[in-house]
Amino acid sequence: MIATKSVKPALQQAYVKLMMDVIGRGLVMASQVDEEIKQEVAQFPAHFSLSMKVFPNGPAFIARVTEDKQLELVQSMDRAPDLTITFKHLHHAFLVFSFQESTSQAFANDRMIADGDISYAIRLVRCLNKMESLILPKLLAQLAVKEYPSNLSLKEKITGAGSIYLKVAQSYLKRSV
């Protein structure tokens, strides 16, 4: 466990920014490879946009549902996203992203706000939970999600994580080219 009081705000900011980028990319790539996440994303309308951010101007990502019902990251929007999940403070995001508090516990502790249709927020949380269960080691995933999926086989975890990590790495390489 990281003693959060000893981590300077500048380091928390850098860590949360990195994790926000990884989570955004991971969610996009998971929407391409995991059947459960594909089914969840297919329930969003085309052009639906969602974001996760830290209040007031902290790290963030914005994703949009494409015509073929996959997620894609976008740099900016002409309008407000249809759903925004906002951490009320950088420290709250740090708690979640350093696996000291699950997303559902952060909502329960009133550390996050969902602005938009609550049914879409729940759907997004299910996608995040599945992605985290796939890409994180089981011990960390159990800290990150409310309930670790009991039916997640080692083969599915390794295959899913490998595919997601490969696509995330490729997305970083494409950006630097």
Backbone as JSON Lines, residues from 0, in Angstrom:
{"i":0,"aa":"M","n":[0.84,-1.18,0.0],"ca":[0.0,0.0,0.0],"c":[0.89,1.24,0.0]}
{"i":1,"aa":"I","n":[0.55,2.2,-0.8],"ca":[1.29,3.45,-0.89],"c":[0.75,4.41,0.17]}
{"i":2,"aa":"A","n":[1.65,5.0,0.95],"ca":[1.22,6.01,1.91],"c":[0.94,7.29,1.12]}
{"i":3,"aa":"T","n":[-0.34,7.56,0.87],"ca":[-0.69,8.65,-0.04],"c":[-0.31,10.02,0.48]}
{"i":4,"aa":"K","n":[-0.24,10.18,1.77],"ca":[0.13,11.5,2.33],"c":[1.58,11.84,2.01]}
{"i":5,"aa":"S","n":[2.41,10.79,1.8],"ca":[3.82,11.04,1.53],"c":[4.11,11.26,0.03]}
{"i":6,"aa":"V","n":[3.12,11.02,-0.82],"ca":[3.31,11.21,-2.26],"c":[2.94,12.65,-2.6]}
{"i":7,"aa":"K","n":[3.92,13.37,-3.1],"ca":[3.73,14.78,-3.42],"c":[2.67,14.96,-4.52]}
{"i":8,"aa":"P","n":[1.93,16.08,-4.46],"ca":[0.89,16.32,-5.47],"c":[1.4,16.27,-6.9]}
{"i":9,"aa":"A","n":[2.61,16.74,-7.15],"ca":[3.14,16.7,-8.53],"c":[3.32,15.26,-9.0]}
{"i":10,"aa":"L","n":[3.74,14.38,-8.09],"ca":[3.87,12.96,-8.46],"c":[2.51,12.3,-8.61]}
{"i":11,"aa":"Q","n":[1.56,12.67,-7.75],"ca":[0.2,12.16,-7.9],"c":[-0.36,12.59,-9.26]}
{"i":12,"aa":"Q","n":[-0.13,13.84,-9.63],"ca":[-0.61,14.37,-10.91],"c":[-0.02,13.57,-12.08]}
{"i":13,"aa":"A","n":[1.27,13.34,-12.05],"ca":[1.93,12.6,-13.13],"c":[1.41,11.16,-13.2]}
{"i":14,"aa":"Y","n":[1.26,10.54,-12.05],"ca":[0.79,9.15,-11.99],"c":[-0.65,9.05,-12.51]}
{"i":15,"aa":"V","n":[-1.52,9.94,-12.05],"ca":[-2.92,9.92,-12.47],"c":[-3.02,10.21,-13.97]}
{"i":16,"aa":"K","n":[-2.21,11.12,-14.47],"ca":[-2.21,11.42,-15.91],"c":[-1.83,10.17,-16.72]}
{"i":17,"aa":"L","n":[-0.79,9.47,-16.29],"ca":[-0.37,8.24,-16.97],"c":[-1.48,7.19,-16.91]}
{"i":18,"aa":"M","n":[-2.03,6.99,-15.73],"ca":[-3.07,5.97,-15.57],"c":[-4.33,6.33,-16.36]}
{"i":19,"aa":"M","n":[-4.68,7.59,-16.41],"ca":[-5.86,8.02,-17.18],"c":[-5.64,7.67,-18.66]}
{"i":20,"aa":"D","n":[-4.44,7.89,-19.16],"ca":[-4.12,7.58,-20.55],"c":[-4.19,6.07,-20.79]}
{"i":21,"aa":"V","n":[-3.6,5.3,-19.88],"ca":[-3.6,3.84,-20.02],"c":[-5.03,3.3,-19.94]}
{"i":22,"aa":"I","n":[-5.82,3.81,-19.01],"ca":[-7.2,3.34,-18.87],"c":[-8.02,3.71,-20.1]}
{"i":23,"aa":"G","n":[-7.87,4.92,-20.61],"ca":[-8.58,5.3,-21.82],"c":[-8.24,4.41,-22.99]}
{"i":24,"aa":"R","n":[-6.95,4.22,-23.2],"ca":[-6.51,3.35,-24.3],"c":[-6.92,1.9,-24.06]}
{"i":25,"aa":"G","n":[-6.78,1.46,-22.82],"ca":[-7.16,0.08,-22.5],"c":[-8.63,-0.18,-22.74]}
{"i":26,"aa":"L","n":[-9.46,0.77,-22.39],"ca":[-10.9,0.63,-22.59],"c":[-11.22,0.57,-24.09]}
{"i":27,"aa":"V","n":[-10.58,1.41,-24.86],"ca":[-10.78,1.4,-26.32],"c":[-10.36,0.06,-26.9]}
{"i":28,"aa":"M","n":[-9.19,-0.42,-26.52],"ca":[-8.7,-1.69,-27.07],"c":[-9.53,-2.87,-26.57]}
{"i":29,"aa":"A","n":[-9.97,-2.82,-25.32],"ca":[-10.81,-3.89,-24.79],"c":[-12.14,-3.96,-25.54]}
{"i":30,"aa":"S","n":[-12.63,-2.81,-26.0],"ca":[-13.89,-2.8,-26.76],"c":[-13.73,-3.46,-28.13]}
{"i":31,"aa":"Q","n":[-12.49,-3.7,-28.52],"ca":[-12.22,-4.36,-29.8],"c":[-11.99,-5.86,-29.64]}
{"i":32,"aa":"V","n":[-11.58,-6.31,-28.43],"ca":[-11.17,-7.71,-28.3],"c":[-12.01,-8.54,-27.33]}
{"i":33,"aa":"D","n":[-12.66,-7.94,-26.38],"ca":[-13.4,-8.71,-25.38],"c":[-14.89,-8.73,-25.72]}
{"i":34,"aa":"E","n":[-15.46,-9.91,-25.81],"ca":[-16.87,-10.05,-26.21],"c":[-17.83,-9.39,-25.24]}
{"i":35,"aa":"E","n":[-17.58,-9.52,-23.95],"ca":[-18.46,-8.92,-22.94],"c":[-18.46,-7.4,-23.05]}
{"i":36,"aa":"I","n":[-17.28,-6.82,-23.23],"ca":[-17.17,-5.36,-23.36],"c":[-17.77,-4.92,-24.69]}
{"i":37,"aa":"K","n":[-17.56,-5.7,-25.75],"ca":[-18.19,-5.38,-27.04],"c":[-19.71,-5.3,-26.9]}
{"i":38,"aa":"Q","n":[-20.29,-6.25,-26.18],"ca":[-21.74,-6.27,-25.99],"c":[-22.21,-5.05,-25.2]}
{"i":39,"aa":"E","n":[-21.44,-4.67,-24.19],"ca":[-21.8,-3.49,-23.4],"c":[-21.72,-2.22,-24.26]}
{"i":40,"aa":"V","n":[-20.63,-2.07,-25.01],"ca":[-20.44,-0.88,-25.84],"c":[-21.51,-0.82,-26.94]}
{"i":41,"aa":"A","n":[-21.94,-1.97,-27.44],"ca":[-22.96,-2.01,-28.48],"c":[-24.28,-1.42,-28.0]}
{"i":42,"aa":"Q","n":[-24.47,-1.32,-26.7],"ca":[-25.71,-0.76,-26.15],"c":[-25.69,0.77,-26.09]}
{"i":43,"aa":"F","n":[-24.51,1.37,-26.28],"ca":[-24.43,2.83,-26.36],"c":[-24.84,3.25,-27.77]}
{"i":44,"aa":"P","n":[-25.5,4.39,-27.92],"ca":[-25.82,4.84,-29.28],"c":[-24.55,5.27,-30.03]}
{"i":45,"aa":"A","n":[-24.6,5.18,-31.35],"ca":[-23.48,5.66,-32.16],"c":[-23.25,7.14,-31.85]}
{"i":46,"aa":"H","n":[-22.0,7.53,-31.83],"ca":[-21.56,8.9,-31.55],"c":[-21.72,9.31,-30.09]}
{"i":47,"aa":"F","n":[-22.11,8.36,-29.23],"ca":[-22.17,8.63,-27.79],"c":[-20.76,8.92,-27.31]}
{"i":48,"aa":"S","n":[-20.61,9.94,-26.5],"ca":[-19.27,10.29,-26.01],"c":[-19.24,10.18,-24.49]}
{"i":49,"aa":"L","n":[-18.1,9.78,-23.99],"ca":[-17.92,9.65,-22.56],"c":[-16.54,10.16,-22.19]}
{"i":50,"aa":"S","n":[-16.43,10.64,-20.98],"ca":[-15.11,11.1,-20.52],"c":[-14.94,10.76,-19.06]}
{"i":51,"aa":"M","n":[-13.71,10.7,-18.66],"ca":[-13.33,10.55,-17.27],"c":[-12.3,11.64,-17.03]}
{"i":52,"aa":"K","n":[-12.48,12.39,-15.93],"ca":[-11.58,13.5,-15.69],"c":[-11.44,13.75,-14.2]}
{"i":53,"aa":"V","n":[-10.45,14.58,-13.89],"ca":[-10.22,15.03,-12.52],"c":[-10.57,16.51,-12.46]}
{"i":54,"aa":"F","n":[-11.41,16.88,-11.51],"ca":[-11.82,18.27,-11.32],"c":[-10.66,19.08,-10.76]}
{"i":55,"aa":"P","n":[-10.46,20.33,-11.17],"ca":[-11.22,21.05,-12.19],"c":[-10.62,20.88,-13.58]}
{"i":56,"aa":"N","n":[-9.31,20.87,-13.7],"ca":[-8.66,20.77,-15.01],"c":[-7.57,19.71,-15.03]}
{"i":57,"aa":"G","n":[-7.81,18.62,-14.33],"ca":[-6.8,17.58,-14.21],"c":[-6.78,16.65,-15.41]}
{"i":58,"aa":"P","n":[-6.06,15.55,-15.28],"ca":[-5.97,14.57,-16.36],"c":[-7.35,14.06,-16.78]}
{"i":59,"aa":"A","n":[-7.46,13.7,-18.05],"ca":[-8.75,13.27,-18.58],"c":[-8.56,12.43,-19.84]}
{"i":60,"aa":"F","n":[-9.61,11.72,-20.19],"ca":[-9.7,11.13,-21.53],"c":[-11.13,11.26,-22.01]}
{"i":61,"aa":"I","n":[-11.29,11.29,-23.33],"ca":[-12.6,11.35,-23.96],"c":[-12.65,10.24,-25.0]}
{"i":62,"aa":"A","n":[-13.72,9.47,-24.99],"ca":[-13.92,8.42,-25.98],"c":[-15.29,8.59,-26.6]}
{"i":63,"aa":"R","n":[-15.42,8.07,-27.8],"ca":[-16.68,8.16,-28.54],"c":[-16.99,6.8,-29.14]}
{"i":64,"aa":"V","n":[-18.26,6.48,-29.22],"ca":[-18.71,5.24,-29.85],"c":[-18.8,5.47,-31.35]}
{"i":65,"aa":"T","n":[-18.16,4.61,-32.12],"ca":[-18.16,4.74,-33.57],"c":[-19.43,4.13,-34.17]}
{"i":66,"aa":"E","n":[-19.61,4.33,-35.46],"ca":[-20.76,3.74,-36.17],"c":[-20.78,2.22,-36.02]}
{"i":67,"aa":"D","n":[-19.59,1.59,-36.0],"ca":[-19.55,0.13,-35.88],"c":[-19.45,-0.33,-34.42]}
{"i":68,"aa":"K","n":[-19.85,0.56,-33.49],"ca":[-20.02,0.24,-32.07],"c":[-18.73,-0.17,-31.36]}
{"i":69,"aa":"Q","n":[-17.65,0.52,-31.71],"ca":[-16.4,0.39,-30.97],"c":[-16.07,1.75,-30.37]}
{"i":70,"aa":"L","n":[-15.23,1.74,-29.37],"ca":[-14.79,3.0,-28.79],"c":[-13.56,3.51,-29.51]}
{"i":71,"aa":"E","n":[-13.44,4.83,-29.59],"ca":[-12.23,5.46,-30.1],"c":[-11.94,6.67,-29.22]}
{"i":72,"aa":"L","n":[-10.65,6.93,-29.0],"ca":[-10.28,8.11,-28.24],"c":[-10.36,9.32,-29.14]}
{"i":73,"aa":"V","n":[-10.79,10.44,-28.58],"ca":[-10.81,11.7,-29.31],"c":[-10.09,12.75,-28.48]}
{"i":74,"aa":"Q","n":[-9.48,13.7,-29.14],"ca":[-8.72,14.73,-28.44],"c":[-9.62,15.78,-27.79]}
{"i":75,"aa":"S","n":[-10.7,16.14,-28.49],"ca":[-11.6,17.15,-27.95],"c":[-12.97,16.96,-28.6]}
{"i":76,"aa":"M","n":[-13.93,17.68,-28.06],"ca":[-15.3,17.59,-28.56],"c":[-15.83,19.0,-28.8]}
{"i":77,"aa":"D","n":[-16.75,19.12,-29.76],"ca":[-17.42,20.39,-30.01],"c":[-18.52,20.65,-28.97]}
{"i":78,"aa":"R","n":[-18.88,19.61,-28.25],"ca":[-19.94,19.7,-27.26],"c":[-19.52,18.93,-26.01]}
{"i":79,"aa":"A","n":[-20.29,19.07,-24.97],"ca":[-20.0,18.32,-23.74],"c":[-20.26,16.84,-23.99]}
{"i":80,"aa":"P","n":[-19.45,15.96,-23.39],"ca":[-19.7,14.52,-23.54],"c":[-21.08,14.14,-22.99]}
{"i":81,"aa":"D","n":[-21.63,13.06,-23.5],"ca":[-22.93,12.57,-23.03],"c":[-22.84,12.04,-21.6]}
{"i":82,"aa":"L","n":[-21.67,11.53,-21.24],"ca":[-21.45,11.01,-19.89],"c":[-20.06,11.44,-19.45]}
{"i":83,"aa":"T","n":[-19.99,12.04,-18.27],"ca":[-18.7,12.41,-17.71],"c":[-18.61,11.87,-16.29]}
{"i":84,"aa":"I","n":[-17.54,11.14,-16.04],"ca":[-17.23,10.66,-14.7],"c":[-16.12,11.58,-14.2]}
{"i":85,"aa":"T","n":[-16.39,12.29,-13.11],"ca":[-15.44,13.28,-12.59],"c":[-14.99,12.92,-11.18]}
{"i":86,"aa":"F","n":[-13.69,12.82,-11.0],"ca":[-13.13,12.72,-9.65],"c":[-13.14,14.12,-9.07]}
{"i":87,"aa":"K","n":[-13.6,14.25,-7.84],"ca":[-13.72,15.58,-7.23],"c":[-12.37,16.18,-6.86]}
{"i":88,"aa":"H","n":[-11.34,15.36,-6.77],"ca":[-10.02,15.86,-6.37],"c":[-8.96,14.9,-6.9]}
{"i":89,"aa":"L","n":[-7.79,15.43,-7.19],"ca":[-6.68,14.61,-7.67],"c":[-6.38,13.46,-6.71]}
{"i":90,"aa":"H","n":[-6.42,13.73,-5.42],"ca":[-6.12,12.7,-4.42],"c":[-7.12,11.54,-4.52]}
{"i":91,"aa":"H","n":[-8.38,11.84,-4.82],"ca":[-9.39,10.79,-4.96],"c":[-9.06,9.89,-6.15]}
{"i":92,"aa":"A","n":[-8.66,10.49,-7.26],"ca":[-8.26,9.7,-8.43],"c":[-7.03,8.87,-8.1]}
{"i":93,"aa":"F","n":[-6.1,9.45,-7.36],"ca":[-4.89,8.72,-6.98],"c":[-5.24,7.49,-6.14]}
{"i":94,"aa":"L","n":[-6.19,7.63,-5.23],"ca":[-6.61,6.48,-4.41],"c":[-7.12,5.34,-5.28]}
{"i":95,"aa":"V","n":[-7.93,5.68,-6.27],"ca":[-8.5,4.66,-7.15],"c":[-7.41,4.06,-8.05]}
{"i":96,"aa":"F","n":[-6.6,4.91,-8.66],"ca":[-5.61,4.44,-9.62],"c":[-4.4,3.77,-8.97]}
{"i":97,"aa":"S","n":[-4.23,3.95,-7.67],"ca":[-3.16,3.22,-6.96],"c":[-3.75,2.03,-6.22]}
{"i":98,"aa":"F","n":[-5.0,1.67,-6.54],"ca":[-5.68,0.47,-6.05],"c":[-5.85,0.44,-4.53]}
{"i":99,"aa":"Q","n":[-5.99,1.62,-3.96],"ca":[-6.27,1.72,-2.54],"c":[-7.77,1.8,-2.3]}
{"i":100,"aa":"E","n":[-8.53,2.08,-3.38],"ca":[-9.97,2.18,-3.27],"c":[-10.56,1.76,-4.62]}
{"i":101,"aa":"S","n":[-11.58,0.92,-4.6],"ca":[-12.21,0.5,-5.86],"c":[-13.06,1.64,-6.41]}
{"i":102,"aa":"T","n":[-13.38,1.53,-7.69],"ca":[-14.25,2.53,-8.32],"c":[-15.59,2.61,-7.61]}
{"i":103,"aa":"S","n":[-16.17,1.46,-7.3],"ca":[-17.47,1.46,-6.63],"c":[-17.38,2.05,-5.23]}
{"i":104,"aa":"Q","n":[-16.27,1.81,-4.54],"ca":[-16.09,2.4,-3.21],"c":[-15.91,3.92,-3.31]}
{"i":105,"aa":"A","n":[-15.22,4.38,-4.36],"ca":[-15.05,5.82,-4.56],"c":[-16.4,6.49,-4.81]}
{"i":106,"aa":"F","n":[-17.27,5.84,-5.6],"ca":[-18.63,6.37,-5.79],"c":[-19.37,6.41,-4.46]}
{"i":107,"aa":"A","n":[-19.27,5.32,-3.69],"ca":[-19.96,5.24,-2.41],"c":[-19.46,6.31,-1.43]}
{"i":108,"aa":"N","n":[-18.17,6.62,-1.51],"ca":[-17.57,7.63,-0.64],"c":[-17.75,9.04,-1.19]}
{"i":109,"aa":"D","n":[-18.52,9.18,-2.24],"ca":[-18.82,10.48,-2.85],"c":[-17.56,11.2,-3.35]}
{"i":110,"aa":"R","n":[-16.63,10.43,-3.9],"ca":[-15.39,10.99,-4.43],"c":[-15.49,11.24,-5.94]}
{"i":111,"aa":"M","n":[-16.56,10.73,-6.54],"ca":[-16.75,10.84,-7.98],"c":[-18.19,11.26,-8.26]}
{"i":112,"aa":"I","n":[-18.36,11.92,-9.41],"ca":[-19.68,12.36,-9.86],"c":[-19.9,11.79,-11.25]}
{"i":113,"aa":"A","n":[-21.08,11.26,-11.48],"ca":[-21.48,10.83,-12.82],"c":[-22.45,11.87,-13.36]}
{"i":114,"aa":"D","n":[-22.07,12.53,-14.45],"ca":[-22.93,13.53,-15.09],"c":[-23.42,12.94,-16.41]}
{"i":115,"aa":"G","n":[-24.65,12.52,-16.42],"ca":[-25.24,11.89,-17.59],"c":[-26.19,10.8,-17.13]}
{"i":116,"aa":"D","n":[-26.69,10.04,-18.06],"ca":[-27.63,8.97,-17.78],"c":[-26.97,7.91,-16.9]}
{"i":117,"aa":"I","n":[-27.55,7.63,-15.75],"ca":[-26.95,6.71,-14.79],"c":[-26.84,5.29,-15.35]}
{"i":118,"aa":"S","n":[-27.77,4.9,-16.22],"ca":[-27.67,3.56,-16.8],"c":[-26.43,3.43,-17.68]}
{"i":119,"aa":"Y","n":[-26.05,4.52,-18.36],"ca":[-24.82,4.49,-19.15],"c":[-23.59,4.49,-18.24]}
{"i":120,"aa":"A","n":[-23.68,5.18,-17.11],"ca":[-22.57,5.19,-16.16],"c":[-22.34,3.78,-15.6]}
{"i":121,"aa":"I","n":[-23.41,3.08,-15.3],"ca":[-23.3,1.71,-14.8],"c":[-22.68,0.82,-15.86]}
{"i":122,"aa":"R","n":[-23.12,1.0,-17.1],"ca":[-22.57,0.21,-18.21],"c":[-21.06,0.47,-18.37]}
{"i":123,"aa":"L","n":[-20.66,1.75,-18.25],"ca":[-19.25,2.09,-18.35],"c":[-18.46,1.45,-17.21]}
{"i":124,"aa":"V","n":[-18.99,1.49,-16.01],"ca":[-18.29,0.88,-14.87],"c":[-18.13,-0.62,-15.09]}
{"i":125,"aa":"R","n":[-19.15,-1.27,-15.65],"ca":[-19.01,-2.71,-15.96],"c":[-17.88,-2.95,-16.96]}
{"i":126,"aa":"C","n":[-17.78,-2.07,-17.97],"ca":[-16.69,-2.19,-18.95],"c":[-15.33,-2.0,-18.27]}
{"i":127,"aa":"L","n":[-15.24,-0.97,-17.43],"ca":[-13.98,-0.72,-16.72],"c":[-13.61,-1.89,-15.82]}
{"i":128,"aa":"N","n":[-14.6,-2.43,-15.11],"ca":[-14.33,-3.55,-14.22],"c":[-13.83,-4.77,-14.98]}
{"i":129,"aa":"K","n":[-14.46,-5.07,-16.12],"ca":[-14.03,-6.22,-16.91],"c":[-12.62,-5.99,-17.46]}
{"i":130,"aa":"M","n":[-12.37,-4.78,-17.98],"ca":[-11.04,-4.48,-18.51],"c":[-9.99,-4.63,-17.42]}
{"i":131,"aa":"E","n":[-10.25,-4.06,-16.23],"ca":[-9.29,-4.14,-15.14],"c":[-9.08,-5.58,-14.69]}
{"i":132,"aa":"S","n":[-10.16,-6.37,-14.69],"ca":[-10.03,-7.78,-14.32],"c":[-9.16,-8.54,-15.31]}
{"i":133,"aa":"L","n":[-9.22,-8.14,-16.58],"ca":[-8.4,-8.8,-17.6],"c":[-6.93,-8.37,-17.54]}
{"i":134,"aa":"I","n":[-6.7,-7.06,-17.45],"ca":[-5.32,-6.58,-17.64],"c":[-4.48,-6.53,-16.36]}
{"i":135,"aa":"L","n":[-5.12,-6.53,-15.22],"ca":[-4.36,-6.44,-13.97],"c":[-4.12,-7.82,-13.38]}
{"i":136,"aa":"P","n":[-3.0,-7.99,-12.69],"ca":[-2.82,-9.24,-11.93],"c":[-4.0,-9.41,-10.97]}
{"i":137,"aa":"K","n":[-4.38,-10.64,-10.72],"ca":[-5.59,-10.92,-9.94],"c":[-5.59,-10.19,-8.6]}
{"i":138,"aa":"L","n":[-4.46,-10.14,-7.9],"ca":[-4.41,-9.48,-6.6],"c":[-4.75,-7.99,-6.71]}
{"i":139,"aa":"L","n":[-4.24,-7.32,-7.73],"ca":[-4.56,-5.9,-7.94],"c":[-6.0,-5.73,-8.43]}
{"i":140,"aa":"A","n":[-6.42,-6.6,-9.33],"ca":[-7.78,-6.5,-9.86],"c":[-8.81,-6.66,-8.75]}
{"i":141,"aa":"Q","n":[-8.54,-7.53,-7.79],"ca":[-9.48,-7.71,-6.69],"c":[-9.6,-6.45,-5.84]}
{"i":142,"aa":"L","n":[-8.54,-5.64,-5.8],"ca":[-8.6,-4.36,-5.1],"c":[-9.31,-3.3,-5.93]}
{"i":143,"aa":"A","n":[-9.22,-3.41,-7.25],"ca":[-9.73,-2.39,-8.15],"c":[-11.22,-2.51,-8.42]}
{"i":144,"aa":"V","n":[-11.74,-3.74,-8.4],"ca":[-13.14,-3.95,-8.76],"c":[-13.93,-4.43,-7.54]}
{"i":145,"aa":"K","n":[-15.22,-4.17,-7.59],"ca":[-16.07,-4.56,-6.46],"c":[-16.1,-6.08,-6.3]}
{"i":146,"aa":"E","n":[-16.25,-6.78,-7.42],"ca":[-16.3,-8.24,-7.39],"c":[-15.53,-8.79,-8.57]}
{"i":147,"aa":"Y","n":[-14.47,-9.54,-8.29],"ca":[-13.67,-10.16,-9.34],"c":[-14.5,-11.27,-9.98]}
{"i":148,"aa":"P","n":[-14.56,-11.33,-11.31],"ca":[-15.4,-12.34,-11.97],"c":[-14.92,-13.77,-11.66]}
{"i":149,"aa":"S","n":[-15.81,-14.56,-11.09],"ca":[-15.44,-15.93,-10.71],"c":[-15.29,-16.84,-11.93]}
{"i":150,"aa":"N","n":[-15.9,-16.47,-13.05],"ca":[-15.83,-17.29,-14.26],"c":[-14.69,-16.91,-15.19]}
{"i":151,"aa":"L","n":[-13.79,-16.04,-14.77],"ca":[-12.67,-15.6,-15.61],"c":[-11.55,-16.63,-15.53]}
{"i":152,"aa":"S","n":[-11.4,-17.41,-16.6],"ca":[-10.37,-18.45,-16.62],"c":[-8.99,-17.83,-16.85]}
{"i":153,"aa":"L","n":[-7.97,-18.57,-16.46],"ca":[-6.6,-18.1,-16.66],"c":[-6.32,-17.91,-18.16]}
{"i":154,"aa":"K","n":[-6.83,-18.83,-18.98],"ca":[-6.63,-18.72,-20.43],"c":[-7.26,-17.43,-20.96]}
{"i":155,"aa":"E","n":[-8.51,-17.15,-20.54],"ca":[-9.2,-15.93,-21.0],"c":[-8.45,-14.69,-20.52]}
{"i":156,"aa":"K","n":[-7.96,-14.73,-19.29],"ca":[-7.23,-13.59,-18.73],"c":[-5.94,-13.33,-19.51]}
{"i":157,"aa":"I","n":[-5.19,-14.37,-19.76],"ca":[-3.91,-14.22,-20.48],"c":[-4.15,-13.79,-21.92]}
{"i":158,"aa":"T","n":[-5.12,-14.42,-22.59],"ca":[-5.43,-14.06,-23.97],"c":[-5.95,-12.63,-24.07]}
{"i":159,"aa":"G","n":[-6.9,-12.3,-23.2],"ca":[-7.47,-10.95,-23.22],"c":[-6.44,-9.89,-22.88]}
{"i":160,"aa":"A","n":[-5.68,-10.12,-21.82],"ca":[-4.66,-9.15,-21.4],"c":[-3.61,-8.98,-22.49]}
{"i":161,"aa":"G","n":[-3.17,-10.1,-23.07],"ca":[-2.16,-10.01,-24.13],"c":[-2.64,-9.2,-25.31]}
{"i":162,"aa":"S","n":[-3.87,-9.45,-25.74],"ca":[-4.43,-8.71,-26.88],"c":[-4.57,-7.22,-26.56]}
{"i":163,"aa":"I","n":[-5.07,-6.91,-25.37],"ca":[-5.26,-5.51,-24.99],"c":[-3.92,-4.8,-24.87]}
{"i":164,"aa":"Y","n":[-2.97,-5.42,-24.16],"ca":[-1.65,-4.8,-23.99],"c":[-0.96,-4.59,-25.34]}
{"i":165,"aa":"L","n":[-1.08,-5.55,-26.24],"ca":[-0.46,-5.41,-27.56],"c":[-1.07,-4.23,-28.31]}
{"i":166,"aa":"K","n":[-2.38,-4.11,-28.29],"ca":[-3.04,-3.0,-28.98],"c":[-2.72,-1.65,-28.33]}
{"i":167,"aa":"V","n":[-2.64,-1.63,-27.0],"ca":[-2.26,-0.39,-26.31],"c":[-0.84,0.01,-26.71]}
{"i":168,"aa":"A","n":[0.08,-0.96,-26.71],"ca":[1.46,-0.66,-27.11],"c":[1.52,-0.15,-28.55]}
{"i":169,"aa":"Q","n":[0.76,-0.78,-29.44],"ca":[0.72,-0.33,-30.83],"c":[0.17,1.08,-30.95]}
{"i":170,"aa":"S","n":[-0.81,1.43,-30.09],"ca":[-1.37,2.77,-30.15],"c":[-0.34,3.81,-29.73]}
{"i":171,"aa":"Y","n":[0.54,3.47,-28.8],"ca":[1.6,4.38,-28.41],"c":[2.63,4.52,-29.54]}
{"i":172,"aa":"L","n":[2.93,3.42,-30.21],"ca":[3.88,3.47,-31.31],"c":[3.34,4.28,-32.48]}
{"i":173,"aa":"K","n":[2.05,4.14,-32.78],"ca":[1.44,4.92,-33.86],"c":[1.49,6.4,-33.55]}
{"i":174,"aa":"R","n":[1.31,6.74,-32.28],"ca":[1.31,8.15,-31.89],"c":[2.69,8.77,-32.04]}
{"i":175,"aa":"S","n":[3.74,7.98,-31.81],"ca":[5.08,8.54,-31.85],"c":[5.69,8.55,-33.25]}
{"i":176,"aa":"V","n":[5.03,7.9,-34.21],"ca":[5.54,7.84,-35.57],"c":[5.17,9.09,-36.33]}
